[in-house]
Amino acid sequence: MLLEFRVSNFRSIRDEQCLSLVPVASDRTCASSNLFITGGSLVPAVLKGAAIYGANASGKSTVLGAMAIMQALVRDSATIVQAGQSLNVYGFAFDEKLRSGATAFELTVLIGGIRYQYGFSLTPERIVDEWLLVYKSAKPQEWFRREWSAEAKAYDYAPFSSYFLGQKDLWKRSTRDNALFLSTAVQLNCEQLKPLWDWIVASWMIFPSRAFPALDPTLDIIESGGAKAVLGFLNSADIGIVDVAIEKQKAKQGKFVFDGATGKTSVSEPVDVELRIPRFRHEAGSRSAVLDFAVESEGTQRLFTLAGFILAALDEGKTLVLDEIESSLHPLIVRHILGLFFSTEANPKGAQIIFSTHNTSLMDKDILRRDQIWLTDKGSDQATVLASLSDYSPRKNEAFEKGYLEGRYGAIPLIDMLAMEKDRA
């Protein structure tokens, strides 16, 4: 489970910003539904979700995009990224020093009762430093730490922890300037680091605003005998589909590849493939019709696509990150999705959902706690600031939506009607 994510000097983010899913101890709201009780002493409870609000261009997508970049670097830096290739990071544009300075990412996760605190900073040219603290008790073990020395033009490695075992000298020698030690060690069979690498790459499902999730996870569930679960999910949102089948067609297809670690895109040469096309049967009284995926509404397409990821998250206790969750979805369907994550019956393994939204109707104390509502804002310096609603200490019975729309917490657009009239004149 994700406990914290930190980022600094990334696009519109200048100073370090932290998104935390550690609950505020004094808040007892929705404790039985919105908290996952871990049963451990290190982190007794974790929030099952968080919502990020803010004006357009305030930095909501930047926060979630930073997660995607961190994930891509962990996944690809030791394999797809080539020696000497630039990395896909951009510093804060309105400060000349920071623009060419290092971007930093750090996450804290709970895996199998063990807390991992892992981070790194980097420029487009190289990893600047990288570290991992492991908490099996209240006292941390620093498994590794490395830092680039501009003077020596080499990395200084702190002494490896005695708890960290394996071919550490080999992993150190094999790690390139633009690759992560974590990723390199896992590629060279480091079993101790694999749970962390697996969580970042496979259990952290991140979809930035312009990313349309693939159909494969939903199709895989159907072909493995889970069609009933997919239909149940769709029809709980009143989609009106009575059956779904997969039609296979032969075709030639080129693969579009976006490398998040470097920002490069490529398209492979077309090859023979077998496409899986979902087809849906609808009924209207005594009549029925079968429709292809392409002619279904955008809302049905998006819900069907998300079904595989949502069901996988709930079944395996993963963390799902969605930018603009309400895109093509009715507000009541969004509430239904949140209800699944915030249900002890539907979500017994502690799956989490983190999303950005403009849907203020979710700012309801019966849906989201104060510590689950986050706000992005920009000042005159154009730097994104991320803050929890809890930081504003709203009154116990305060209407969050009303307070937000009235500007009590910031993070709303300041619409200049006078300027609009002048432009139209």
GUKE-784181 format. One line per 8 residues: number of its first residue (from 1); their letters; for each residue x, y, z of C-alpha. Coordinates in steps of 0.02 Angstrom, whole numbers. Each point is the difference from the previous one (the first is absolute). Example, Ala and Ser with C-alpha at 12.3 -4.5 7.8 and 13.67 -1.06 7.14 Angstrom:
<nodes>
1> AS> 615:-225:390  69:172:-33;
</nodes>
This chain:
<nodes>
1> MLLEFRVS> 0:0:0  58:176:-39  34:103:156  82:156:-72  59:71:-165  119:149:-7  61:101:-149  100:159:-22;
9> NFRSIRDE> 63:105:-146  -111:-84:-128  -87:108:-131  -117:117:96  55:-73:168  143:98:77  11:-42:186  -27:-176:66;
17> QCLSLVPV> -183:-50:1  -66:-153:93  -158:-100:-29  -32:-106:155  -118:-145:26  40:-13:184  -160:48:92  -10:147:119;
25> ASDRTCAS> -15:-84:170  -130:122:67  -119:-28:-147  -125:-138:38  -109:30:-154  -40:-153:-107  130:-99:98  -87:-167:-28;
33> SNLFITGG> -10:23:-190  136:118:-61  143:-69:104  90:-166:-23  56:-70:167  168:-83:-31  14:-97:162  180:58:19;
41> SLVPAVLK> 81:119:123  108:96:-125  -148:69:-98  -163:-47:87  -117:74:-132  9:65:-179  -124:103:-101  -82:-96:-143;
49> GAAIYGAN> -4:151:-113  34:184:-33  -77:132:-114  95:148:-72  -96:159:-42  59:163:-74  -24:127:-138  49:-42:-178;
57> ASGKSTVL> 190:10:-22  26:0:189  106:-158:-1  -118:-146:33  60:-94:-153  179:46:39  -8:-88:168  -72:-159:-78;
65> GAMAIMQA> 116:16:-150  149:2:119  -57:-169:64  -4:-67:-179  176:65:-36  69:-77:159  -80:-166:-45  68:6:-178;
73> LVRDSATI> 176:33:61  -6:-147:120  -72:-113:-135  107:51:-149  163:84:54  100:-162:9  -73:-78:-158  -78:114:-130;
81> VQAGQSLN> 102:157:35  166:-6:-91  169:65:60  12:188:-26  -187:21:-33  -84:150:82  -130:-27:135  -175:74:-7;
89> VYGFAFDE> 2:132:137  -25:188:-2  37:117:145  -104:149:57  -1:118:-149  -13:166:94  164:-19:94  157:-5:-106;
97> KLRSGATA> 100:-96:129  -136:-130:30  -36:-19:-185  167:-87:-20  0:-75:175  -48:-173:60  -178:-65:10  -36:-111:151;
105> FELTVLIG> -127:-139:26  -31:-102:157  -133:-124:52  -37:-94:160  -96:-163:-17  -56:-140:112  33:-173:-73  -31:-156:103;
113> GIRYQYGF> 8:98:162  169:77:-46  15:187:-34  113:52:-144  56:181:-25  79:14:-172  50:151:-101  120:77:-123;
121> SLTPERIV> 42:166:-82  54:24:-179  37:118:-142  -25:-43:-184  182:-58:-4  10:-115:152  -65:-64:165  70:121:130;
129> DEWLLVYK> -37:-102:155  -104:-150:52  -46:-75:169  -102:-136:85  -50:-11:183  -88:-158:60  -102:-3:160  -27:-173:70;
137> SAKPQEWF> -14:84:170  -4:182:55  186:14:-35  44:17:-187  128:-104:-92  88:99:-138  22:-138:-129  89:111:-126;
145> RREWSAEA> 39:180:-43  100:72:-144  42:179:-49  83:73:-154  163:92:33  28:134:-132  179:20:60  46:-184:-13;
153> KAYDYAPF> -120:-30:-147  -56:-160:86  -128:-61:124  33:-9:185  -90:-148:79  -35:-3:185  42:-167:84  -134:-126:-42;
161> SSYFLGQK> -108:-60:144  46:-169:71  -184:-45:-22  16:28:-188  70:-160:-76  60:-58:-170  123:52:-136  5:183:49;
169> DLWKRSTR> 167:39:-84  -63:-73:-165  -160:102:9  99:156:40  122:-25:-146  -144:-37:-119  -104:155:39  16:134:-135;
177> DNALFLST> -7:187:33  -175:11:-74  -65:-160:83  -64:-33:174  93:-117:116  -166:-75:54  -47:-44:-178  172:-65:-46;
185> AVQLNCEQ> 12:-111:154  -171:-76:-32  47:-36:-182  153:-90:70  -105:-111:114  -5:97:164  -142:-87:91  -5:119:149;
193> LKPLWDWI> -40:151:-109  -125:-89:-112  -153:27:113  28:189:-8  33:-3:-188  -153:-109:-30  -111:117:103  58:155:-95;
201> VASWMIFP> -15:-81:-172  -152:-113:20  -100:50:154  5:187:-35  -121:20:-147  15:179:-63  -99:80:-140  44:182:-41;
209> SRAFPALD> -135:111:-77  46:-37:-181  22:-187:24  -144:-112:-52  25:-164:93  20:-157:-104  -142:-125:-22  111:-149:36;
217> PTLDIIES> -28:-14:189  -189:-5:-21  11:-121:-147  119:-111:98  -125:-11:143  -139:-49:-121  105:-134:-86  54:-73:167;
225> GGAKAVLG> -180:-29:51  -38:168:80  -133:62:-120  -129:-6:139  105:115:109  23:125:-143  -187:-3:-41  -42:22:183;
233> FLNSADIG> 112:152:10  -72:77:-160  -180:-31:47  21:63:177  20:165:-92  -162:-34:-98  85:-20:-169  -130:-125:-63;
241> IVDVAIEK> 116:-130:-75  -59:-180:20  150:-89:-77  174:33:-65  99:-105:-123  171:16:-78  18:-13:-188  174:-34:-68;
249> QKAKQGKF> 59:76:-163  165:-14:-91  85:164:-42  166:88:-21  45:116:141  145:114:42  34:27:183  6:179:63;
257> VFDGATGK> 126:16:142  17:148:117  152:-8:112  -47:97:156  179:-3:62  67:95:-151  -156:76:-78  40:-83:-167;
265> TSVSEPVD> -133:-78:-111  15:-132:-136  -108:-112:-109  56:-175:-42  -18:-80:-170  -174:-76:-26  -10:-185:42  -136:-131:-12;
273> VELRIPRF> -107:1:157  -165:-71:60  -108:142:63  -127:-28:137  -158:101:-32  -130:8:139  -182:-9:-55  -147:39:113;
281> RHEAGSRS> -176:-69:-2  -140:117:53  -182:-45:26  -155:109:-20  -153:-100:47  -4:-154:-111  128:69:-121  189:-2:11;
289> AVLDFAVE> 144:78:-95  187:-31:-2  110:155:-9  187:17:-29  107:90:127  30:143:-124  -185:49:-9  -31:-2:187;
297> SEGTQRLF> -6:167:91  161:77:64  -61:-30:177  -29:-186:-31  169:-15:-87  90:84:145  -91:-100:133  35:-164:-92;
305> TLAGFILA> 183:47:-18  15:49:183  -90:-159:57  155:-109:-16  108:120:100  -130:32:135  -38:-185:22  187:-42:3;
313> ALDEGKTL> 31:136:129  -139:-63:113  49:-182:-23  187:24:29  8:154:112  81:116:-129  8:190:-7  -95:78:-147;
321> VLDEIESS> 39:179:-54  -121:87:-119  15:176:-67  -171:79:-32  -99:-148:67  -167:72:-57  50:5:-184  -153:-68:-96;
329> LHPLIVRH> -74:-69:162  -158:55:91  31:68:176  -101:-143:75  111:-128:-88  153:85:74  -83:-13:172  -32:-184:-34;
337> ILGLFFST> 184:-30:-42  54:87:159  -128:-102:96  86:-160:-58  169:59:63  -75:63:163  -94:-162:34  71:-127:122;
345> EANPKGAQ> -90:-139:-96  53:50:-177  175:55:53  68:-117:134  183:14:-57  24:187:15  -8:57:-181  19:189:-20;
353> IIFSTHNT> -66:127:-124  83:169:-27  -80:118:-125  -16:178:-58  -172:74:-27  -108:156:-17  -152:-92:69  -35:100:158;
361> SLMDKDIL> -150:-109:45  127:-126:65  51:128:133  -122:-82:117  55:-55:173  -99:-161:-27  109:-39:-153  172:77:31;
369> RRDQIWLT> 87:45:162  89:167:20  170:-87:-12  -54:-80:-165  -33:166:-86  153:86:-73  11:169:-86  123:68:-128;
377> DKGSDQAT> 24:187:-18  121:121:-82  56:170:59  73:144:-99  164:-98:-9  -91:-135:-102  59:-138:119  -121:-141:42;
385> VLASLSDY> -40:-25:184  -88:-159:58  -92:4:165  -123:-109:93  -170:68:49  47:-51:177  132:137:-2  -140:129:-7;
393> SPRKNEAF> -80:-72:159  -180:7:-63  -133:-7:134  -71:-171:43  -165:29:-90  65:115:-135  -66:-28:-176  160:-34:-97;
401> EKGYLEGR> -74:29:-173  -75:168:49  160:56:84  104:-52:-151  -110:88:-128  -1:157:109  190:2:-5  34:-34:184;
409> YGAIPLID> 135:-126:-43  66:78:-162  31:-117:-147  -139:75:-107  12:104:-160  -11:189:18  -111:46:-146  24:180:-56;
417> MLAMEKDR> -166:46:-81  57:179:-30  149:-59:-101  -114:-114:-101  -114:146:-42  149:106:-52  64:-139:-114  -170:-13:-84;
425> A> -14:188:-26;
</nodes>
